[in-house]
Amino acid sequence: MPPDRPTDARLTSAMLVGVLVRRSAAAGGFATVLVKGDAISGVILIQALEKGRELGLFERVSDLAGGYSLTRCGPDPEKGAEAMAQYLERRLRSDPDLWVIELDIADAERFAAETIC
């Protein structure tokens, strides 16, 4: 008899990103991979926009219930593109497996949470 295996198989980061890109296109939005991370377990950052207006960065993190949620991270969008670029550069230096996805769609935070969490 084979050994017991965990039943909580999870989707890979690459699969989740692919679903996000396809689902956003189907909904009339736009998603693109700015930085491709580790295909299996790379952390996913969403750079959320709505009609080109920067809304901020959101990170997919595990929650206490065993699932995932999106948490705001990085500088306030009001601080400008330079602050955002510096933050992303620091994150990529400390985590080269990181994914960065630009998502431009109505209510981007909610859309991303419904798709990848």
Secondary structure, DSSP 8 states (H G I E B T S, - for coil): ------S-----HHHHHHHHHHHHHHTT-EEEEEE---TTT--EEEEEEETTEEEEEEEEEE-TTSSEEEEEESS-GGG-HHHHHHHHHHHHHH-TT-EEEEEESTTHHHHHHHHH-
